[in-house]
């Protein structure tokens, strides 16, 4: 049994984090770097923010750009990682598209954009990463409580997250023999800059109903990711860790 003070040590980890410039992605990157991991910070368009985060993390990080919604884009990402001699042994699938549109009026292109970014990318990235994850690697997929309960205008997003939850279980089933663990995290409402001004009624409803009476912080999700990537979760695979302040415990009747 490992000593308690080494359970969260990620000094042997080389983690690719997609969408690393976002609120949750950057929090995860900071947290795992604090635990000793080397981090590949994926971004699609925000090169300046990726460079800023890389500078903050120092020599333990690199940046990599690519479109996650296509096989060619994912291949480009892993080619760049190979050129940088960054051998991925853990993957955090965090990047997501959360546009709002009613299903009745949604275009097929809108539907496909969300499914490609949120679900197809998980398949493509996991398939590309799995050879390097054998014998102790880990995948953590950032899902959502909307994968369990949809919200109006988020039908495409909720469907993609429900699919991610099942893909997590399927990957865990098929890759466990190679020593790879695959888990998901389903966050609830996470605080971001300006959310109280942009959605005051939604924030108020959340805080009124959530048993822990507050929105989540990106750090709450980052700590859950740290746990699942670490040896503290060494016998956990195929799980969906709900991080929502107890909201999922609320009755729906």
MARROTI-132816 format. One record per residue (C-alpha): residue number from 1; residue in one letter; x, y, z. Coordinates in steps of 0.1 Angstrom, whole numbers, plus 2048, in hexadecimal, padded with zeros to 3 digits. Last residue first. Example, Ala and Ser with C-alpha at 12.3 -4.5 7.8 and 13.67 -1.06 7.14 Angstrom:
2
 torlum nudo  px  py  pz
      2    S 889 7F5 847
      1    A 87B 7D3 84E
This chain:
253
 torlum nudo  px  py  pz
    253    X 661 892 7AB
    252    X 686 897 7A1
    251    X 696 891 7C3
    250    X 6B7 8A2 7C9
    249    X 6D5 88B 7CF
    248    X 6E3 896 7AD
    247    X 6E7 8B9 7BB
    246    X 700 8AD 7D6
    245    X 71A 8C7 7D0
    244    X 71D 8BD 7AC
    243    X 73C 8A7 7A7
    242    X 72E 886 79A
    241    X 74A 86C 795
    240    X 741 856 778
    239    X 752 834 77C
    238    X 75F 81C 762
    237    X 780 817 775
    236    X 789 81A 799
    235    X 7A4 803 7A7
    234    X 7C1 81B 7A6
    233    X 7AD 839 7B1
    232    X 7C6 844 7CC
    231    X 7E0 83C 7B3
    230    X 7D8 85D 7A2
    229    X 7C5 867 782
    228    X 7A4 863 793
    227    X 7AE 877 7B1
    226    X 7BD 893 79D
    225    X 79E 894 787
    224    X 789 898 7A7
    223    X 7A0 8B4 7B3
    222    X 79C 8C6 791
    221    X 777 8C4 793
    220    X 776 8D5 7B4
    219    X 790 8ED 7A8
    218    X 779 8F9 78D
    217    X 762 905 7A8
    216    X 740 8F7 7AF
    215    X 721 90C 7B5
    214    X 715 90F 7D8
    213    X 6FB 902 7F0
    212    X 70A 8E0 7F9
    211    X 6E8 8D0 7F6
    210    X 6E3 8E1 7D4
    209    X 6C0 8EF 7D1
    208    X 6C3 914 7DB
    207    X 6E5 918 7CC
    206    X 6DA 909 7AB
    205    X 6BB 91E 7A9
    204    X 6CF 93E 7B0
    203    X 6E9 935 796
    202    X 6CE 92E 77D
    201    X 6BC 94F 784
    200    X 6DC 964 782
    199    X 6E8 955 761
    198    X 700 96E 750
    197    X 706 984 76E
    196    X 70D 967 786
    195    X 720 955 76B
    194    X 738 972 765
    193    X 759 95F 76B
    192    X 752 93A 76F
    191    X 743 926 78B
    190    X 73B 902 784
    189    X 718 8F4 782
    188    X 719 8CF 786
    187    X 737 8BA 77D
    186    X 736 896 76F
    185    X 758 886 771
    184    X 760 868 75C
    183    X 776 849 760
    182    X 78E 834 74C
    181    X 7A9 81E 75B
    180    X 7C3 80D 745
    179    X 7D5 7EE 750
    178    X 7D4 7DD 72E
    177    X 7B8 7C6 739
    176    X 7A5 7E5 744
    175    X 7A4 7F1 720
    174    X 783 7E2 714
    173    X 76D 7E7 733
    172    X 77B 809 73C
    171    X 776 814 718
    170    X 752 808 718
    169    X 74C 819 73A
    168    X 75A 83B 72E
    167    X 747 837 70D
    166    X 727 834 721
    165    X 72E 854 734
    164    X 739 866 714
    163    X 719 85C 703
    162    X 706 86D 720
    161    X 71C 88B 71C
    160    X 715 88D 6F6
    159    X 6F0 88A 6FC
    158    X 6F0 8A5 716
    157    X 703 8BD 6FE
    156    X 6EB 8B5 6E1
    155    X 6CC 8BA 6F7
    154    X 6DA 8D9 708
    153    X 6BE 8F1 6FF
    152    X 6A9 8E5 71D
    151    X 6BE 8D2 736
    150    X 6C6 8AD 736
    149    X 6CA 897 755
    148    X 6E5 87C 757
    147    X 6FD 889 73C
    146    X 6F2 8AB 748
    145    X 705 8A3 768
    144    X 723 8A9 752
    143    X 741 896 742
    142    X 766 89D 746
    141    X 776 87C 73B
    140    X 793 86F 74F
    139    X 7AA 856 73E
    138    X 7C5 843 751
    137    X 7E5 831 74B
    136    X 7F3 815 761
    135    X 800 7F9 74A
    134    X 7F4 805 728
    133    X 7EF 82B 724
    132    X 806 830 706
    131    X 7F2 819 6EF
    130    X 7D2 828 6FC
    129    X 7D9 84C 6F1
    128    X 7CD 84B 6CC
    127    X 7AE 837 6D5
    126    X 7A6 84E 6F2
    125    X 7AB 86D 6DD
    124    X 794 861 6C1
    123    X 778 853 6D7
    122    X 778 871 6EE
    121    X 779 888 6CF
    120    X 75A 878 6C1
    119    X 747 880 6E1
    118    X 74A 8A5 6EB
    117    X 759 8B6 6CD
    116    X 748 8A0 6B2
    115    X 727 89E 6C4
    114    X 726 8C4 6C9
    113    X 72F 8CC 6A5
    112    X 718 8B0 698
    111    X 6F9 8BF 6A8
    110    X 701 8E2 69D
    109    X 707 8D5 679
    108    X 6E6 8C3 67A
    107    X 6D4 8E3 682
    106    X 6C2 8E8 6A3
    105    X 69E 8F5 6A1
    104    X 68C 8D8 6B1
    103    X 6AA 8CF 6C7
    102    X 6AA 8F1 6D8
    101    X 6CC 901 6D6
    100    X 6E7 90B 6EF
     99    X 70C 905 6E8
     98    X 721 8F1 701
     97    X 73F 8E5 6ED
     96    X 758 8D1 702
     95    X 77D 8CC 709
     94    X 784 8B7 728
     93    X 791 895 71D
     92    X 7AC 890 737
     91    X 7C6 877 72A
     90    X 7E2 864 73C
     89    X 802 853 730
     88    X 80A 86B 714
     87    X 82D 869 706
     86    X 839 88D 701
     85    X 857 88B 6E9
     84    X 84E 8AD 6DA
     83    X 84B 89E 6B8
     82    X 836 882 6C7
     81    X 81F 89C 6D7
     80    X 81C 8AE 6B5
     79    X 813 88E 6A4
     78    X 7FA 886 6BF
     77    X 7E8 8A8 6B9
     76    X 7E9 8A4 693
     75    X 7D9 882 696
     74    X 7BD 892 6AB
     73    X 7B7 8AC 690
     72    X 7B7 892 674
     71    X 79E 87D 687
     70    X 787 89A 68A
     69    X 775 8AD 6A5
     68    X 793 8B3 6BC
     67    X 7A2 8CF 6A7
     66    X 7C6 8D4 6B1
     65    X 7E0 8E7 6C5
     64    X 7FA 8DA 6DD
     63    X 80A 8ED 6FA
     62    X 826 8E0 711
     61    X 828 8DD 736
     60    X 83F 8D4 753
     59    X 858 8EF 74B
     58    X 844 90B 759
     57    X 81F 907 764
     56    X 818 92C 762
     55    X 82B 92F 740
     54    X 816 913 732
     53    X 7F6 924 73F
     52    X 800 944 72D
     51    X 809 931 70D
     50    X 7E7 920 70E
     49    X 7D5 941 713
     48    X 7E7 950 6F5
     47    X 7E1 932 6DF
     46    X 7BB 934 6E4
     45    X 7AF 922 6C5
     44    X 7AE 8FC 6CA
     43    X 7C1 8F7 6EA
     42    X 7D3 8D8 6F9
     41    X 7EA 8DD 717
     40    X 802 8BF 719
     39    X 80A 8BB 73E
     38    X 827 8AC 752
     37    X 81A 8A0 773
     36    X 829 8A9 795
     35    X 80A 8AC 7AB
     34    X 80A 8D2 7A6
     33    X 80A 8CB 781
     32    X 7EA 8B6 787
     31    X 7D9 8D3 797
     30    X 7E4 8EE 77F
     29    X 7D9 8DA 761
     28    X 7B8 8D1 771
     27    X 7B0 8F5 778
     26    X 7B9 8FE 754
     25    X 7A1 8E5 747
     24    X 785 8EF 75E
     23    X 784 914 753
     22    X 790 90F 730
     21    X 7B4 911 722
     20    X 7BA 8EB 726
     19    X 79F 8E2 70E
     18    X 7AF 8BF 70B
     17    X 7C6 8B4 727
     16    X 7E2 89D 71D
     15    X 7F4 88F 73C
     14    X 817 883 740
     13    X 817 872 762
     12    X 836 865 775
     11    X 835 882 78E
     10    X 810 87D 795
      9    X 812 87A 7BB
      8    X 7EF 878 7C9
      7    X 7F5 858 7DD
      6    X 817 863 7E9
      5    X 80E 872 80B
      4    X 7F7 855 813
      3    X 813 83C 811
      2    X 80E 822 7F6
      1    X 800 800 800
